[in-house]
Each structure stands twice: as C-alpha cells, then as structure tokens.
Amino acid sequence: MGAVAELIKSRLETAFAPERLEVVDDSDRHAGHAGASESGESHFNVVIVSSAFQGVGRVDRQRRVNKALAEAFAGGLHALSIKALAPGEE
C-alpha cells in the first residue's frame, strides 16, 4: 500500500472507526486522464462501513469522508469513489 493509500486509511480509521474499510488504488485504469499522476495513487475506490453514518444521508456521508481526506486531496489525490454505509446496509 502506497503513502496516499495509507493516509486515506489512517484518516478514515481515525474519523469514523469503521467496522469495514476497503481502500483500492484504481489509478492504473485512469492513466493518461486529466488529474492522473504518472506516479499513481491519484484515483481510489473506498468502501467504508461505520456506525457514524447511521441516520446520515448519502450526500452528507460523502461530504464527511471528503472532509476527513482534505489533506490527501491537497497532496495529490484527484478522484475518490466512495461507498459509505451504516452497519446493516450492505
């Protein structure tokens, strides 16, 4: 796992204490696209299951995840696909 992936994982674990967290680097599928870095680690898919999302709407969940990852976005993260769920929603 690269430095950006580790940063994403660390920030999400701290912010949401997830029951499940998957961080997948999908950068190779975006090579040559706008925002893609030659070094990789620019595009990620995240699945996070946390009780912190209980009773929270989909858009607000996305906003909370993006806020928790502000440092990663400032450091080169370009795109993030987020599937944020409360326990039992899978």
BELSULZI-V49609 format. One record per residue. N is the residue number from 1. RES is the residue in three letters. OMEGA is omega in degrees with one decimal (999 if undefined). D_LAST is the distance of its C-alpha to the last C-alpha in Angstrom with 2 decimals. Layout:
((N & RES & OMEGA & D_LAST) (N & RES & OMEGA & D_LAST))
This chain:
((1 & MET & -178.2 & 25.12) (2 & GLY & -175.9 & 27.33) (3 & ALA & -179.9 & 28.39) (4 & VAL & 178.0 & 26.18) (5 & ALA & 178.1 & 23.03) (6 & GLU & 178.4 & 24.23) (7 & LEU & 177.9 & 24.88) (8 & ILE & -178.9 & 21.41) (9 & LYS & -178.4 & 19.91) (10 & SER & -178.0 & 22.53) (11 & ARG & -179.2 & 22.22) (12 & LEU & 176.9 & 18.46) (13 & GLU & 179.9 & 18.82) (14 & THR & -174.9 & 21.75) (15 & ALA & -169.1 & 20.38) (16 & PHE & -177.4 & 16.94) (17 & ALA & -173.0 & 17.11) (18 & PRO & 171.4 & 13.55) (19 & GLU & 179.2 & 11.92) (20 & ARG & 178.3 & 10.79) (21 & LEU & 175.3 & 12.69) (22 & GLU & 177.0 & 13.48) (23 & VAL & -176.3 & 16.60) (24 & VAL & 176.7 & 18.01) (25 & ASP & -177.6 & 21.50) (26 & ASP & -173.3 & 21.77) (27 & SER & -177.2 & 25.34) (28 & ASP & 178.6 & 27.11) (29 & ARG & -176.3 & 25.69) (30 & HIS & -179.9 & 27.26) (31 & ALA & 179.8 & 30.68) (32 & GLY & 178.7 & 33.40) (33 & HIS & 176.5 & 31.25) (34 & ALA & 177.4 & 32.05) (35 & GLY & 179.7 & 30.86) (36 & ALA & 179.4 & 30.30) (37 & SER & 177.2 & 32.17) (38 & GLU & 179.4 & 34.23) (39 & SER & -179.6 & 33.17) (40 & GLY & 179.1 & 29.45) (41 & GLU & 177.2 & 26.68) (42 & SER & -177.2 & 26.54) (43 & HIS & -178.1 & 23.25) (44 & PHE & 169.5 & 19.87) (45 & ASN & -180.0 & 16.18) (46 & VAL & 168.9 & 13.96) (47 & VAL & -179.0 & 10.32) (48 & ILE & 176.9 & 10.32) (49 & VAL & -176.5 & 8.40) (50 & SER & 175.7 & 11.20) (51 & SER & 177.5 & 12.62) (52 & ALA & -179.3 & 14.94) (53 & PHE & 179.1 & 12.66) (54 & GLN & 178.2 & 12.69) (55 & GLY & -179.0 & 14.77) (56 & VAL & -179.9 & 15.19) (57 & GLY & -176.3 & 15.20) (58 & ARG & -177.8 & 13.77) (59 & VAL & 179.6 & 17.30) (60 & ASP & 176.1 & 18.07) (61 & ARG & 179.4 & 15.08) (62 & GLN & -179.9 & 16.49) (63 & ARG & -179.5 & 19.92) (64 & ARG & 177.9 & 19.21) (65 & VAL & 179.4 & 17.88) (66 & ASN & 179.0 & 20.89) (67 & LYS & 179.5 & 23.22) (68 & ALA & -177.0 & 22.19) (69 & LEU & -178.5 & 22.98) (70 & ALA & -179.8 & 26.28) (71 & GLU & 179.3 & 28.28) (72 & ALA & 177.8 & 26.44) (73 & PHE & 178.7 & 27.03) (74 & ALA & -177.1 & 30.64) (75 & GLY & 175.0 & 30.98) (76 & GLY & 174.3 & 30.08) (77 & LEU & -175.2 & 26.36) (78 & HIS & -174.8 & 26.55) (79 & ALA & -177.7 & 23.14) (80 & LEU & 172.7 & 19.57) (81 & SER & -172.9 & 16.45) (82 & ILE & 169.0 & 13.77) (83 & LYS & -176.5 & 10.02) (84 & ALA & -174.5 & 9.82) (85 & LEU & 169.9 & 7.07) (86 & ALA & 177.9 & 8.08) (87 & PRO & -179.4 & 7.25) (88 & GLY & -179.5 & 5.61) (89 & GLU & -176.2 & 3.79) (90 & GLU & 999 & 0.00))
